[in-house]
Amino acid sequence: MNINNIDNQIALDRQIRLILSTFENVTEGYNYYQFRCNVCGDSQKNKSKRRGYILKKKQPYMYFCHNCFAKMTVLSWMKEFFPSYYKNYYSEILRSNDDKKEKKKLPKLKNPKVRKRNPEKKDVQYFIPIKKGKSELFEKAITLCTLRNIPEEIWSTWFVAIDGTYKNRLIIPFYDDKGKIYFYQGRSLNEYMTTKYLSRAGDYNSIYNYYNVDKNVPVIILEGLIDSIFVENSIAITGVKIEDDRINDFENRRFLIDYDCVTQDTRKKVISLLIKGEYVFNWKKFIKKHKLPEREKWDVNDVCLYLKKDKFTYKELEPFFTNSIYDKVFFV
């Protein structure tokens, strides 16, 4: 197999990152990784010595130690010392090659049509502007917005559903750059509702603020719609998977995933992004810097309420983004 193939290099780099995530005190440069040599154990007197290198500018990648002078290709290094990762690498590129072969076999469809389910008119007719309602339901919606410190100029353009599929929900519309609604999401207003958020069905763009951010500067990607209101030049993926193709429209992107110590899903999501070299928000560093109390979960809106802050600029958040898998962004 051709190690110079770009897909194979990506797969190899992914396994290298996973291996080195188990090492202490790793440095990643543009064309190298530096760490304590696992072949000789490096200096026994000075634990800060790091004389093992993976040189990425070499093709194939090379492993070299300035202490024991071990020298070999990275694949040989993986095969000898980390056989399980070596097998994972080959399994991944075999699957990738098989997928490419299968794609070549698939017949091309002429003018494929995507079936879409239009928004139900019977539901939209029950959407009443939040400021025009007089019932307790509308009061509850306004109270929710004010307690979360959402600016009135934003929530005043929202709706409340008084019947239909979205009954008893705050309707948050997604406006494009022309002021036209392209999507909407319903947020429950009653505690007994098991589904907190409900969205339109069908093949729609469900990324909040997609059309209104400046792509020439860093775009911050959050999960929650309300959280994104409190971050400059941000979008919210509102349930969209982080692998969604539309996210690739924002080349200069930063991911701000909610801080959650409870679920392993959050940790897996962050690790998968770091392995790909994406920039992820370092909550551990942020919490320490701002002296936030220990909680099992934090999101941006919670932080703004606690710090009595209206909004975060990118400049304020920039020092807390990392693309190194060796940074512990959540856990000690």
N, C-alpha and C positions, 0 to 999 in steps of 0.2 A: 504494500500500500504506500502511496505517495505521501510522505510526511509533509511535503511542501504544499499540498492541497489546503486551501484556506479553511475548509470545514474541518479537516483533520487537525489543523493547528488549534482551532477553537476548542475542539474536544480535548486535545492534549493539555492546553492551558487550563481548562476547567478542572481536570484531574490534578494538575500541579497545585492549583489553588486549594483544592480540598485536602491534599496531603499536607501542605504548609500551614493550613489552618490549625493543625494539631501541634505545630512547632511554637516555641516561644521566641519573641523578639525577632520577627521577620521583617526585612525591609524589601519593598518592591520598587525598583527603579523602572525607567522607560524600557530598558532592554535586559533587565536582570532581576533575579531574586537573590537576597543575601541572608544567610542564616547559619546557625551552628552546624558543622558537618556531622551528619549522622553516621558516616562511614567510620571515622576515627574517634568520634565523640568530642573532637576539638579540644581546646585547652581545659585541663582539669583544675588549674590554679585560678584562671581568670574566666569566670562564667559569662562575661560580657563579650568574649572573643567570638567572632562570627566569620569563619573563613571558608564556609561552603557557599558556592555560587551556582546558579542556573543561568546560563548565558543564552538569552533569547535571540540575540542578533545572529547567532550561529544557526546554520541549517545543515543538519538537524540541530535542535537544542542540545547544548552540552552541559554536563555537570563537571565542576572542578573544585578542588579543595586546595587552598594555599598552605595547609598544615601537613596533610598526608600525601598531597599531590595526586590524589585519586582523580582520574579523568576518564569519562565515558559519556556516551550519548544519554540523554534523559530517559529514553525508552529502556536502555539497559539498566539505568539506575532504578527506575520504577519496577522493572521485572525482578531485579534481585532483592530489593528492600521493601517494596510495596506491591506485591503481586496482585492483590485484590483490586487496586486502582488501575494496574496495568491491564487486567482483564476487563474492567469497566470501560477503559478507553477503547479497546478493540471492539467490544460489544456495541459501543455507541456509534463508531464509524461504520461498522457492518450494517447496523440498522439504518443509518443515514444513506448508505449506498443502496440498500434494498429499497428504501422509500423512493429514491430517485429513479430506480429502474421501474418501479410500479407506476410512477407518474408518467414515464415515457410511454408505457403501455396503454394508459387511459386515452380513449378517443376524445378529440376536441369537440365540444358542443358549440353549435352555432347559435349566436344570440341567446345565451342562457338568461332566463328570467328568474328573478328572486321574488318569491311570493311574500307580499307584505300584508299585514293586518292593519287596516286603517284605524285611527282612533275612533272609538265608539261615540257616535253623535249623541246617543242616549245618555252617555256619561257626561260628556262635555256640557250638555245643557244644564247640568246641576252644579256647575262650577260658578260660584258667586264671588265677586271681588271681596276681599277680606274686610274692607272698610264699609261695605254697603250692607252687611248683615247686621241684624239686631239681636240675634238669639245668644244664648249662653255658649253655644258652640263657637261663634265668632269671637266672643270674649276670651274663650280658652285659647284660641289660635293666636290672638294678639298678645295675650299674656306669655305664651310660649316664646314668641319672637322677642318680646322685650326682656324677658328673663335671660335669654341667651345673648342679649345685647346686639341683636341683628339691627343694622341701621334701618330706620323707618323708610328711607327712600328705596330700599330693596324690598322689604316685606310688604310694603303698601301695593306692590304690583302682583302679589300672590292672590290665591283664591282659597275658598273653602267649599268642599263637596257636601251638599246637603242630602244627596241620595245617590243611587246607582252603585257601581262597583267600588267607587272611592268614597263612599258615604262616611262621614265623620273623620275626614282626613284634610290636612292642610295641603293644598296643591301648590307645588313649587314649579313654576314654568322655567324652561330653558330658552332664553332669548338669543337669537343670532345677532350679527352686527347690523342688521337692518331693523331690529326690534320685533322680529317675527318669532313666534314660538315654534321650536322644532322638536321639543320633547317636554315631558313633565313627569314629576314624581310626587306621589302622595305620602304624606307623613302622618301616622296615626295620632289622633287627639284624645283617644280613650285608652286607659291602661289595660283594659281587658282584651284589646286587639292583639292577637299573637304575632302578626306580621307588622313590624314597625314601618317599613317602607314598601310601597307598591308602585310599580312602574308600568308604562305602556308595554304591550306585547308587540312583537314584530321586529323587523330589521331596521331599527332606527339608531341614529347617533345618540347614545345616552351619556355622552361626556359633557358635563356642566361647564359652561363658559368657553367651550371649544373655539368659538368664532371671535372671541374678544380679547385674547391674549396676544402679546407681542412675541413672535417666534424668534426674533433676532436677539433676545436676551433670555436668560434661564427661565424656563417654565417649571413651576413646582406642581407636582402631581400628588393630590391627596385622595383619600378614599371617600371621605364624607363631604357632601355638598355644603352643609353649613360651615364646616371647618374651612373650606376654601374661600369663603367670604372674608375671612380674617387673615388671608395671606395675599400679598401683592403678586400680580401676574401668575395666577394659579388656575388649575382646572381640577375637577373632581371626577373620578372614574365611576362612582356610584354603582358598584357591583360588577363593573366590567373587569375581566381578568387582566392582570398586568402584562400578559402576552398579547393583548388585543392589538391588531395591526394599526389601528388609529393612533395609538400612543406613539408609534414611530414617526408620526407627522411632526413631533416635537423633538428635534435632534438634540437640542441643548436642554435636557430635562433633569430634574431632581425629584426623587421620590420621598415623600414625607408620610410614612406609614404610621398609623396610630400606635402609641406605646401600650402594649398589652402583655403583662407577665403571665397571664392565666393560660392562654391558648398557645400551643405549639405551632399552630397554623401561621401565626404572625412571624415567629422565628424562621420557619421554613421559607416564607415569602421573602423575608429580608435576605436570607442567605442566598436564595436563588438569584436575586437581583445583584448582589455583590459578586457572585461567581461570574456573572455576565459583564462585570465592570461598571455597572450602573452606580450612580451616586445616591446614597441613602442617608436619611437624617439620623444623626447619632443622638438618641434620646438620653443616653447615660451622661454624656458630656453636657448636654443642654440642661438637664435637671440639676446637675452639680453646679453649673455656672450660675443658674438663676435661683439656687437654693430652694427648689420646690420640695414640698413634703413627699414622703414615700406613699405611693399609691399603686394599686394593681394595674390601673389604667389611666392614661392621660391622652387627651386629644387637643388640638390647637384651640378650639373654643374654650375648653376647660382652663387652659393656660392663660388665655386672654382675660377670662373672668377673674382668675386668681390674681393676676398681675395688674388688673384694672387697666388693660391695654386695648386700644381700638383695633389695631391691625399690625401685622409684622411685615416689614419690607424684606426683600431678598438680601440686602446688605446685612441686616441683623441676623438672618438665618444662615448665611453663607459659611461661616466658620464651623458649623455643625454638620456639614455634609461630608461624607466619606465614600470612597469607592474601594476601600481596602477590606478584604474579608477577615483580616486579622484584628480589626477593631471590634470590640464588644459593644455593640450599639444598644443592647437592652440589658444583658445580664453580666454580673460580675464574673 
